[in-house]
């Protein structure tokens, strides 16, 4: 190998390292280098890393090269190669510098490089009987480093695994830090491995085991949910996989069970330990169940607990057993029955799935044990199994009755699916128990009619589930009157009520799947009816809003029939349907689309003299756009099922393409655009696939890339035909549909051409410019194009900055929307709703990481502070400030891309800006980019300012900086406290600013200052208190008033708070209830309030009230399921149930209105469903 050929600026030269090593790699290449690989290549690679440290793509290659080089050296240790000390230092410096790099791949390579380095060093010093000083220094540096990156802990673990002979255990303080880090999701895996490693290597040390035991117990009882769950799900799971630790941890946890408290945390820990011990009872042969580890009272309290997480833990434990064939006692089944009865109205879909998963395991156990019992003729135990399933089905059918809420109906239908359709009670090889029990499980006609009625449900999920059940052989009704059912379905189909449009579709599916021979007859009937109505509408469009003229429900039924048809197989015999589609359906769809276009496209020239009522106009609009919607849906089905399978003519495909083109370029109705997009995406996907098939029969079909070129061409014209709405209506979706469906085989050529053309729109007309930015906004917002857009991020941001300074409001609006989409694409979707100017920490990047990805932004952002003065609008600066609030100073790369350069420009802008909103944003940006030394500098500058000579804007700037710097830090800076203590006027203005901000946390010392000022406010305090401006403030005032003036309590206000949609207002009602309960006066009004809160839509409210009131039912149960308490109150105080009539209407049987009324609380129920199980519950807890 020739060292003079090494190019230290090109990493591609080192590709030879990834081939099989040859002898000349390890020989001298010149008089300066004893070993080509060590003395020539290694320094060259490290030099490239120093030169291109900020280039992510180059560093990814460099780290791979260095990792490969070190692996090669490690594999040829027998050649006597060794790194000199200074070379070892250079390699470790690379590891330290890049182990927290932007790219995860580089971080991973750093750990690999470190492992190879330590192995090479160990071999070099293998003859020594003690650890080298270099290795000791590395160990000390790793353990004392302040870095919290994952790679550092990986290196610690790798070092001690290699240097195992010198390992004596981590220090106690380091272990305590490791346990504290279990709440960090990024470090939890390596931290668990480190703790396990330390415990295994020191397992013979009793004191060390006791130390870990104390830390584990403390973490299990931690008030922080994240730490408890991490210990349970990650650390102890890691212990269980280790042969040495698995039995030890089971013994320790069983001993800890006796010390667990009976509060919620203690109950949770007890249930977890029970589950863990059942899962890891290897020494017992997996024969014990939960009763061998925890008391039944603990299980009962868990199953009936107010906290849903505790209930689920208990449910998972009672359903689980490592042996599926293990028998289930009748007592266990009765507990399962009570749990299911009290949780039928579970609101969360995730929790419902967890309950159903537990039920699945329970049914499988019943099947397996039932199979054994049948073979052994154990009738008594078998009866308990059968009774449980029959009771379960009875419970489900009762929960499908009138007034049951959606959650209850959904759970009941899903359980029925698990029993009858899930194959959990029978499988391909084991059906003995199912054959024995199936006759007893056959639903009665009355029960089947309950499921049939669910086809008329107001929720589509219930309709889908009910249809699946009704199509199974278990739900066949003998002598079902399908003729009457079809007549009733037709009546619903021809009703104007929105709900009936949806229900008639599912009714029709049920009817046709039960009567296949009727498909052609009904299809021809619907086509004829629709054709007649279209003729009426052609004469006068207003007829479409009447009962005799609307067609959208018929179109929905036609789409249902098309979905049922099979066009893939020639044996299906549906050629007659293809002819009807070509001759009648497609022309009729295009005619309907043309007729409703003036209304859907908001072209009201023909409706200037319309004198009908507002209700009629609403029905006209809804009828037109729904007709348009179902036309799009029918075309989508035709494209999906016929295009490519059954040969549609090129002319038909062009007509469908023209339809979608027109809707997405001219239509102004957002709903119509959304439905058109679905079909157009399907069309684009098909056409792109035909484009690369090379089949001659598709040569006359439309070409998607031609559409893209046509759009760009039309945009470049002075007068384009596109919709002039500020969001460009469907045009962005048209382009995104074409680009997102582009196959990989085209190498994104269409996408690149389109983006380059859109970015060249600067200098064009305002209309062209905002169309281009709206298209780019849609492109950046689409997750399917997230990878392709990254290379266009920087030029697009420059377009944003330029356009935000435009004189056209439409251009500025489009640019702000594009900028918002870019922020989401760069920093991710917000984890929580952002109530302040400071984004969530998870949606921020360090300055090094951000500017490494987008290096040109560093100068571009700084340049904006000097260019905004010449722009027509200062709005461009808001984009700069928003971007800066998402960036924080890099803790390790302070010299690279320092944010301190923005402090003085921000300060200058704050002093000169006249806009209050921009000043607030600038102050937030200033707080984001400041490091601790910058904060002290700003506070010193504020302290030295002469406030008497300041203008109002300058004084506002000072207040904003103080406000943001205060909420920026966890601890209040001393300078800020001194500043507030000295100047009362500034302090009072500061309180006013805090009261108007969205800040959630206030330091304790600052709060004490505020309380002291409030106490000294004088005799008008109470009067001012009740003059609070907002409704929320008035509710808080009433809450405080309740505490001091109970006799003047306004229960009507409390009822309204309980039914309010605002969660904060609901919490005020809960707090008031808690205050009243402490007074001890439990009257009818208070009981009504409690019942309202127990049926609140917010689960947290229900759980809180249940915890407050559980003592009324049983002093032994401190926390009961809200459903149990609701049953108890209704059972013992029937008059309290009338409260729901004042706030919720349950009568929804009217069929003359277009829309159904929405309830403010869909969780509430007029009657206590399942109250008959209250007696069983009380017997368990009393």
Helices and strands as residue ranges (DSSP letters): G 3-5, G 11-18, G 23-26, I 36-41, H 42-51, H 56-75, G 77-79, H 85-98, H 104-124, H 133-144, H 150-162, G 164-166, H 172-180, G 181-183, H 188-201, H 206-220, H 225-230, I 231-235, H 236-240, H 243-257, H 264-279, G 282-284, G 290-292, H 296-303, H 308-319, H 330-342, H 349-376, H 379-398, H 406-420, H 432-441, H 445-453, G 454-456, H 460-470, G 473-475, H 482-493, H 498-514, G 516-518, H 519-539, G 541-545, H 552-564, G 570-572, H 575-580, I 581-585, H 586-600, G 605-607, H 614-642, H 650-666, H 670-691, G 696-698, H 704-715, H 731-740, G 744-746, H 749-759, H 766-781, G 783-785, G 788-792, H 793-804, H 809-827, G 841-843, E 845-846, H 847-853, H 856-867, G 868-870, H 875-885, E 887-888, H 901-912, H 916-929, H 932-943, G 947-949, H 952-968, H 974-982, H 984-996, H 1004-1015, H 1021-1025, H 1031-1044, G 1046-1048, H 1051-1059, H 1063-1079, H 1084-1094, H 1099-1113, H 1122-1132, G 1134-1142, G 1171-1173, H 1174-1181
